[in-house]
Amino acid sequence: MIQWLVQQGVDNEHVPDLLTSFAIQAYREYEKSGSKEDIDKAVGFARASIGAGHDGDPSLIGKLNNLGVMLESRYERTGAMADLEEAIGVARQAVESTTHDHPNRAGRLSNLGNKLVRRYERTGAMADLEEAIGEAIGVARQAVESTPHDHPARAGRLNNLGNKLERRYERTGAMADLEEAIGVARQAVESTPHDHPNRAACLNNLGNGLGRRYERTGAIADLEATSSCLHDAWLCHTAIPFHRIQAAARCLKLLVAQTKIDVAISLGQAVIDLLPAVNTKLLDRNDQQYVMSIFAGVATDVCAFLLASNQPTNALEYLEKGRTVIIGQLVDGRSDVSALTESHPDMARRYEQLRDEVNRPSSRLDKDAGGGQVAGRRREAVAELDACIHEIRSIAGNERFLLGQTAAEMQQCAVGGTIVVVNITRFRSDAILVSRKAVKALSLPGLLASDAEAWLGKKWTGRGVRRHERAQKNKEYLEYLAWLWDVCVRPVFNEVHKVDDTTDRLSRIWWIGTGLGSSMPFHAAGVHSPGSTENAFSKAVSSYTPSIKALEYAQQRAGATDGARGALLIAAMPTTPGQVSQPDAYKPPDLPGVAEEKKKITEIVNGHVPIEPLDLPSVDQVVDKLTDCYIAHFACHGSTDHADPSNSGLILQKRREGQEAEQDRLTVHRVSELRLAHARIAYLSACSTAENRAAQLSDEVIHVVSGFQVAGFPYVVGCLWPSIDWVCVEVASGFYRSLLRRRGAGWDGGEVAWAVREAVMAVREAEMDRPLAWAQFVHFGA
């Protein structure tokens, strides 16, 4: 880069400053886009500007500070410890290069302390915290004392000090640290103008401290003060929407503790209404996860509150809206904005620009800049965004822009059956039954959250379960299914049959579980013994869907594909390589049944459907073939990432020339980016493809199955937990036999779901006392 600039005629002495400008420009682009490419460019230019400098360069310290900020941002984006370690080293170098009487020394020491605390948060090492406290808290106090009361950086420095004190309290439990943290946070609030965008963050921090003191002492005054503080943060309309939602989500739980249900309903509805304004791509990786974790449970709680107030329609609308916003793009590729872009591109562009501006935090590179101008522009942007949304809603066809589906629109998705939403909270549990005829709520007083947690906390399968334990695990799982039948599924069917009065066929049910219910096997609930009909298999053909909007999308996709054409892609992985980058990591066992599964499927469908076999394929090979396939069958291992479900996927392999094969993962994220015009059925004969156990993201329903739905498959078969090899063979072959018998019906959703049920029932008949062998197979979609 340096040589290129010189070749372009740039004087050597100007190269470092030009590279610094490039770095800052790239970093500001990153703050807008969240793109890894932009932050990589910023770091590269910042490093180059330092390397191109000369001895005694007076701007070196500023360049070091910039590089430290950019490295820390990249760490937040990627989680790479190498970036954080380098950021700490750079920050330390900046401090060591600053004289003791320099006005910026305190701020640079505070920056170093912030990075050390981040390392402590990652590693949990007390030595890092002690180092952070030793190097940062003292100078942070000095920084506060030396900063004028009207200086725009004062509140930020107070916040830094308070955060470090609170972190030390978390580790040591020393009340003196907590009391000082509360006092400092209160000063930060007092130092922040009422209309400043950062006031909500300061109020949030004060609320954190007061809330911790309430947890420690149980003082009602602290409970009320915390609630009031967080509610004030919510009312800061110039703040970043994330900070407002962060405060309101925590305030909701406190309002329940104060039995202020009406206030909680009003606040909860307002929070969910604001969610579409949150643009998560502008948040760093840690903040994205925190948005999801802090919002977890809000929609389900609001639903419960509304049901307690006898408002089932509102409850359904707000539950659906609140569960599909944060990462709803992943499970539903359509959005109001994309529709607006097609019809009114200029208006859509204006909306997105204002939304991004309102979401964008002030640049870290300008953190000491004056706050008045920032606050003023923030107020203008918020007002302009509100006016823009109002204008969009005045355009024909966009009246409900960002408002979500109405209950009436959701009812239209209950084609030939009933959508059952099971909402489990600590406040109460209910089912909402959505049919073409009505939206009806059913209280489930026996379905306690504490009982659900106890059942879900058990480990049934997978590594760690020994062979001699399997019989007992199956016995316990039968008890779990019987409990779920008694407290939930039987009452639901009783209510469904009052509406669906036909007795000559099985009911069609689409299950949606929220919160704790998001990973419950409603389709298999019941008493499983010879001759018993007290179970879901005997009462209904069950399917699942992440949300009603996702079901609508699946139904639209089903109507857009030809029901009688296309090839069957079979991707088979009888062996799975290890990870070259982690040679000591767990290597999945071979799957000897895969060859038999492929052979049986080929024999069954041969002559009916063209077959495209792929043995030991790479991700790129599979993606290339998916473009034209009609049915995709995967017989391989699956991988579940509980921390980042979008990184879950199917384990394939790749082989570089002259090297051993290594794992190649077809992730949820990669699959969900595909747009497959001919896709109809995806059969994922892999472990845990429909598993949804990431507690913080349970209501986002991100797993491999939902990824294939987004890609365009209206019907997807998956597994809730790891499967036994021979059972996979039997269920898969039974599925295709049943499916071919019904080919004349066009393979609609009912036929695909029926084929899954029929195949599972055949195995169940012979293995009644081993539900862990057959209850994991599920159908998602139309």
Residue, then its C-alpha position, 0 to 999 in steps of 0.5 A: m500500500i505504501q509503495w503504491l501511494v508513493q507511485q501515485g505521487v504522494d510524498n513519503e511524509h504525507v503517507p502516514d496521515l493519508l493512511t490514517s484518513f483511510a483507516i478512519q473512513a473505513y472504520r466509520e463505514y464499519e460503524k454504519s454497515g457492521s461489515k467484517e470487510d470494513i473493520d478489516k480494512a480499518v485495522g489494516f490501514a491503521r497498522a500501516s499508518i503506524g508502520a509508515g511513521h517516523d521516529g518521534d512522530p507527534s501523532l503516533i499516540g493518536k494513531l495507537n489509540n485509533l488502532g486500539v479502538m478498531l482492534e477492540s471493535r473487531y474483537e467484538r465483531t468476531g470474538a478473536m482473542a488475538d485482537l483483544e490482546e493486541a488492543i491491550g498492548v496498543a493501549r498500554q503503549a499509548v499510555e506509556s507514551t503519554t506524559h503524566d501531566h498530559p490532559n489525555r492521560a486519564g482518558r487513555l488509562s481509562n481506555l486501557g482499563n476498559k480493555l482489561v475488563r473485557r479480557y476479564e469478562r472473557t477469561g474470568a481470571m481475577a488477575d485480569l480484574e485486579e490489573a484492570i482495577g489497579e490501572a483503571i479505577g484509580v485513574a478513572r477517579q482522577a479523570v472524574e475529579s479533573t473533568p469540569h462538571d459541564h465537560p461532555a466526557r464527564a458522564g462517560r468517565l463516571n460510567n467507566l468507573g461505575n462499571k468497573l466497581e460493579r464488576r468487582y462487586e459481581r466477583t467479590g460481593a463487597m457492598a462498598d463497591l456496589e454502593e460506590a458504583i450506585g453513587v457514581a452512576r447517579q452522578a453520571v445521570e446528573s451530568t447528562p442532559h435530559d435530551h442527550p442520547n446517552r442518558a438512557a445508557c446512564l439510567n440503565n447503569l444506575g438501574n443495574g446497580l439499584g437492582r443488584r442492591y434490591e437482589r441483595t437486600g430485598a428493600i422495596a425502596d430499591l425495587e421501586a427506584t430501579s423500576s422508576c429509573l429503567h422506565d425513565a430510560w425507556l422514555c429517552h426518545t433520543a436514545i438508541p432504540f437498543h438502550r431503550i428496549q434494554a431498559a424496558a425489558r428489565c423494567l417489565k419484570l420488576l413491574v410484575a414483581q410490583t403487581k403493576i400488570d396494567v402498566a406492564i401491558s402498556l409498556g410491553q406493547a410499546v416495546i414490541d412496537l419499537l422492535p422493528a426500529v432496532n437494526t441489529k447489524l449496527l450492533d457489535r457481536n456482544d450487543q447482538q447477543y445481549v439484545m436477544s438475551i435481554f429481550a428473551g421472554v418479553a413477548t411471551d410475558v406480554c402475551a400472558f398479561l394480555l391473556a390474563s386480561n382476556q385479550p386473546t387477539n391482542a395476545l396473539e398479535y403481540l406474541e407473533k410480532g415480538r418473536t420474529v423481529i430481532i432475527g426474524q430475517l433469518v427464519d422469514g426472508r420477506s419483510d415489509v421493507s423489501a416489499l416497499t423497496e419494490s414498490h417505492p424504492d426512494m421511500a424505502r431508501r429514506y426509511e433505511q437511512l433514518r432507521d440506521e441513523v437513529n440506531r447508530p451510536s456515536s463513533r468511538l473515535d469521537k467519544d469526547a466530542g461535544g454532545g449538544q450537536v449530537a443530541g440535536r441531530r438525534r432529536e431531528a432524526v427520531a422525528e423524521l423517522d416517525a414522519c417517514i413511517h407515518e407517510i409510508r403507512s398512508i401509501a395504499g398497500n402499506e397501511r400496516f407497515l411494521l405493524g405485523q400480521t393481524a389476527a384475521e390474517m393469521q387465521q387464513c394460514a390455518v388451512g385445513g387445521t388448527i395452529v396451536v401456540v403454547n405459551i409458557t411463562r412463570f406468570r401463567s401458561d396458555a394455549i392459543l388456538v387459531s382456526r379459520k373460525a376463531v382465535k381462542a385462548l385455553s388456560l393450562p394451569g397444570l403446565l407450570a414453568s418450574d415443572a417444564e424447566a425440570w423436564l427440559g433440564k434432563k439429559w436424554t441422549g448423546r455423549g455422556v449417556r451410557r449404554h446401561e442408562r438407556a432403558q432408564k432414560n426411555k422410561e423417564y421419557l415416557e413419563y415426560l410424554a405422559w406428563l405433557w399429555d396431561v397438562c397440555v396436549r390432551p386439553v388442547f385436543n379436547e378444545v380442538h375437537k369442539v371446533d373441528d367436529t369431523t370424526d372421520r379423519l385426524s386433525r391437522i395441527w401446527w404446533i408453535g412453542t414459545g419460551l420453554g415450549s419451543s423445544m417440547p415434543f407436543h407431537a409425541a405427547g401421550v400414553h404409549s402402550p399397546g392399544s392406547t389412543e391417549n396420545a397425539f399420534s392417535k389424534a392428529v397429524s402434527s407439524y411445527t412452524p417457527s411462527i405463523k408468518a413463517l407458515e404463511y411463507a411456506q404455504q406461498r412457497a408450496g403454491a409456487t413449486d410444481g408438485a410433480r417435477g424435479a430431482l432427488l438429491i441424496a447427500a451421503m456422509p458415511t464417514t466424517p473427517g475431523q477438524v484439521s484446525q483442531p486435531d484434538a476436537y471430537k470426531p463424529p463416529d462413522l455412520p454405517g447405516v448411511a449406505e443402506e439408507k441411500k440404497k433403500i431410498t434409491e430402490i424406492v424412488n427409482g423410476h419415479v423421481p430422477i436421482e442426483p447422488l453426492d457421496l462425501p460432498s463439500v458445501d460448495q458441491v451441495v449448494d451448486k446442486l440444491t439450485d435445481c433439486y426438488i427434494a434434498h435428502f441429507a444422511c450425515h451428522g448434524s452440529t448444534d451451536h447453542a451459543d450461535p445457532s446460526n452456526s449450526g449445520l450439516i457436517l460435510q467435508k472438503r479436501r484440498e489438493g495434497q491434504e487430508a479431508e476436513q469438515d465442511r459445515l453447511t450452516v444455517h446462515r449459509v442455507s438461509e441465504l439461498r433462494l431455491a426456486h424449485a425446492r419442495i421437500a428437504y429431509l434432514s436425516a441428521c442429528s439435532t437438525a430441529e433442536n432449539r435449546a439455546a435459551q437466550l434465542s429460543d423464541e427465534v427458532i434458529h436451527v437447520v430446519s428453519g434455515f432450509q425453510v427460509a431457503g425455499f423448502p415448504y416441507v422440511v423433515g428434521c430431528l429434535w435430538p441425535s438418532i439411532d443409525w438403523v432407525c434413520v434407515e427405517v424412518a427414511s425408507g418408510f417416509y418415501r414409500s408413503l410419499l410415493r403412494r400419495r404422489g397423485a395428491g401433489w405432495d402437499g403439506g398434509e401428505v408430507a406430514w402424514a408420511v412422516r407420521e406413518a413412517v414413525m408410527a411403524v417404528r413406534e409399533a415395534e419399539m413402543d418402550r423406546p421413545l428416544a428412538w422414534a419421537q425425535f422425527v418432526h415435520f416443519g412447514a406447510 
